Amino acid sequence: MPELPEVETVRRGLEPHLEGRVIARAEARRPDLRWPLPPDLVQVLTGARVTRLRRRSKYILAELGDRGSLLLHLGMSGRMLIEGESQGEFHRDPAILPRHDHVVIWTDQGTRITFNDARRFGMVDLVPPGADHPLLAHLGPEPLSDGFTPQGLAGALAGRRMPIKAALLDQRIVAGLGNIYVSEALHRAGIDPRRLAGQAR
């Protein structure tokens, strides 16, 4: 499953093709992925301007002004594909079968951006204006943000009797980390992943 760095790479690849653009047309090609798609997804997206493209943990959010935000999670096999531009990092491979193209948008510049997900573990949802999505409400600090400090991490781990690896995978403690980067960080720090979180120093 993509972790914070991979999702941020996807966000940066999409940004020049989506941020500031108007969604001229949208299409939902199936009613669900991991969970049902919002019934008003196409209606909300059509005509909306993407004012900002950002990432929170492993999620991508396209802010749509007074229409709220589009929330995406890539799941296990989700990909964002771009057509109609001469530059970009995620251009379509012609071998990809269109039956896995589940949500498609066209911008006012003629660019087509497709959420392709063969295993359908990804998700697409809408966040109403001024609201916080339940999947984002309890996330911990981003590991590269000013809000993530050694003191804050020590406080979050204090007294926990679970293995340090399991604690760092808890998105309420640190947002965006997964198995790959937690394992690598513990290895580089010389910390046994089985050590109790409350005893880690």
C-alpha positions as CSV (number, residue, x, y, z in Angstrom):
1,M,0.0,0.0,0.0
2,P,1.4,3.5,-0.8
3,E,2.7,5.3,2.2
4,L,3.3,9.0,2.7
5,P,6.2,9.5,0.3
6,E,4.5,7.6,-2.6
7,V,1.2,9.5,-2.0
8,E,3.1,12.8,-1.9
9,T,4.8,11.9,-5.2
10,V,1.4,11.3,-6.8
11,R,0.1,14.6,-5.5
12,R,3.0,16.5,-6.9
13,G,2.6,14.7,-10.2
14,L,-1.1,15.7,-10.4
15,E,-0.7,19.3,-9.1
16,P,0.3,21.0,-12.4
17,H,-2.5,19.3,-14.3
18,L,-5.3,19.7,-11.7
19,E,-4.7,22.6,-9.3
20,G,-6.4,25.8,-10.6
21,R,-8.3,23.9,-13.3
22,V,-12.1,23.6,-13.7
23,I,-13.5,20.1,-13.9
24,A,-15.5,20.3,-17.1
25,R,-16.9,16.7,-16.9
26,A,-16.8,13.8,-14.5
27,E,-17.8,10.2,-14.8
28,A,-18.2,7.4,-12.2
29,R,-18.1,4.1,-14.0
30,R,-19.2,1.9,-11.1
31,P,-21.2,2.5,-7.9
32,D,-18.5,1.5,-5.4
33,L,-14.8,0.8,-4.7
34,R,-13.9,-0.2,-1.2
35,W,-17.0,1.7,-0.1
36,P,-19.9,3.1,-2.1
37,L,-19.2,6.2,-4.1
38,P,-21.2,9.3,-3.1
39,P,-24.4,9.4,-5.2
40,D,-23.8,13.1,-6.0
41,L,-20.1,12.7,-6.9
42,V,-20.5,13.6,-10.6
43,Q,-22.8,16.5,-9.8
44,V,-20.5,18.0,-7.2
45,L,-17.4,17.6,-9.4
46,T,-18.8,19.0,-12.6
47,G,-18.0,22.7,-12.9
48,A,-16.0,22.8,-9.7
49,R,-12.6,24.5,-9.7
50,V,-9.7,22.7,-7.9
51,T,-8.4,25.5,-5.7
52,R,-5.7,23.4,-4.0
53,L,-4.4,19.9,-4.1
54,R,-3.0,18.7,-0.8
55,R,-2.1,15.5,1.1
56,R,-3.0,14.4,4.6
57,S,-1.4,11.2,5.7
58,K,-2.0,8.7,2.9
59,Y,-4.9,10.7,1.5
60,I,-5.1,13.2,-1.4
61,L,-7.6,16.0,-1.1
62,A,-8.7,18.2,-4.0
63,E,-10.2,21.4,-2.5
64,L,-13.2,22.5,-4.5
65,G,-14.1,25.9,-2.9
66,D,-17.6,26.1,-1.6
67,R,-18.3,22.6,-2.8
68,G,-16.0,21.0,-0.2
69,S,-13.2,18.6,-1.1
70,L,-12.7,15.4,-3.1
71,L,-11.0,12.8,-0.9
72,L,-8.9,10.0,-2.5
73,H,-7.1,7.0,-1.1
74,L,-5.1,4.8,-3.5
75,G,-5.6,1.5,-1.6
76,M,-3.4,-1.4,-2.7
77,S,-3.4,-0.9,-6.5
78,G,-4.9,2.5,-7.2
79,R,-3.2,4.8,-9.7
80,M,-3.9,8.2,-11.1
81,L,-3.4,8.4,-14.9
82,I,-3.1,11.5,-17.0
83,E,-3.9,11.8,-20.7
84,G,-4.0,14.8,-23.0
85,E,-0.9,16.6,-21.7
86,S,2.6,16.6,-23.2
87,Q,4.3,16.5,-19.8
88,G,3.6,14.7,-16.6
89,E,4.7,11.8,-14.5
90,F,1.7,9.5,-14.7
91,H,0.8,9.1,-18.4
92,R,-1.4,6.2,-19.4
93,D,0.2,2.9,-20.3
94,P,-1.8,1.7,-23.4
95,A,-1.7,-1.8,-21.9
96,I,-3.9,-0.8,-18.9
97,L,-7.4,-2.2,-19.3
98,P,-10.1,0.5,-19.3
99,R,-12.4,-1.7,-17.2
100,H,-10.4,-0.7,-14.1
101,D,-10.9,3.0,-14.8
102,H,-13.5,3.8,-12.1
103,V,-13.6,7.6,-11.8
104,V,-12.7,9.9,-14.6
105,I,-12.5,13.7,-14.8
106,W,-11.8,16.0,-17.7
107,T,-10.5,19.5,-17.0
108,D,-11.2,22.7,-18.9
109,Q,-7.7,22.3,-20.5
110,G,-8.7,19.0,-22.1
111,T,-6.8,16.8,-19.7
112,R,-8.3,13.5,-18.6
113,I,-7.4,12.3,-15.2
114,T,-8.4,8.7,-14.3
115,F,-8.5,6.8,-11.0
116,N,-7.6,3.3,-12.0
117,D,-7.8,0.6,-9.4
118,A,-7.7,-3.1,-10.4
119,R,-8.2,-4.5,-6.8
120,R,-10.8,-1.8,-5.8
121,F,-9.3,-1.3,-2.3
122,G,-9.1,2.5,-2.9
123,M,-11.7,5.0,-2.0
124,V,-13.3,8.2,-3.4
125,D,-15.5,10.4,-1.2
126,L,-16.7,13.9,-0.8
127,V,-16.0,16.2,2.3
128,P,-18.7,18.9,2.8
129,P,-17.5,22.5,3.1
130,G,-16.1,23.2,6.6
131,A,-16.4,19.6,7.7
132,D,-13.7,17.1,8.7
133,H,-14.0,13.6,7.2
134,P,-14.2,10.8,9.8
135,L,-11.1,9.1,8.2
136,L,-9.1,12.3,8.9
137,A,-10.5,13.4,12.2
138,H,-8.2,11.4,14.5
139,L,-4.9,11.4,12.5
140,G,-1.8,12.2,14.4
141,P,0.9,14.8,13.3
142,E,2.7,14.5,10.0
143,P,6.2,13.2,10.5
144,L,7.7,16.1,8.5
145,S,5.6,18.8,10.1
146,D,6.5,21.3,12.8
147,G,3.9,19.6,15.0
148,F,5.9,16.4,15.1
149,T,8.6,16.6,17.8
150,P,10.6,14.1,19.9
151,Q,8.8,15.3,23.0
152,G,5.4,14.9,21.4
153,L,6.3,11.4,20.2
154,A,7.6,10.4,23.6
155,G,4.4,11.6,25.2
156,A,2.3,9.7,22.8
157,L,4.2,6.5,23.4
158,A,4.4,6.9,27.2
159,G,2.9,4.0,29.1
160,R,2.0,2.0,25.9
161,R,2.5,-1.7,26.3
162,M,2.4,-2.6,22.6
163,P,5.4,-3.2,20.4
164,I,7.0,0.0,19.2
165,K,6.5,-1.0,15.6
166,A,2.7,-1.4,16.1
167,A,2.6,1.9,17.9
168,L,4.3,3.7,15.0
169,L,1.9,2.1,12.6
170,D,-1.1,3.6,14.6
171,Q,-2.1,6.6,12.4
172,R,-3.3,8.4,15.6
173,I,0.3,8.6,16.8
174,V,2.0,9.4,13.5
175,A,0.1,10.0,10.2
176,G,1.2,8.5,7.0
177,L,3.7,5.8,8.0
178,G,3.4,2.2,6.9
179,N,5.3,-1.0,7.3
180,I,8.2,-0.1,5.0
181,Y,9.1,3.2,6.5
182,V,8.5,2.2,10.1
183,S,10.7,-0.9,9.7
184,E,13.4,1.2,8.0
185,A,13.3,3.9,10.7
186,L,13.5,1.4,13.6
187,H,16.4,-0.4,11.8
188,R,18.3,2.8,11.4
189,A,17.7,3.8,15.0
190,G,18.8,0.4,16.2
191,I,15.5,-0.2,18.0
192,D,14.1,-3.7,18.2
193,P,10.6,-3.5,16.7
194,R,9.4,-5.8,19.5
195,R,10.4,-3.5,22.2
196,L,7.5,-2.0,24.2
197,A,6.6,1.4,23.0
198,G,6.6,2.9,26.4
199,Q,10.2,1.7,27.0
200,A,11.6,3.1,23.7
201,R,14.2,5.8,24.0
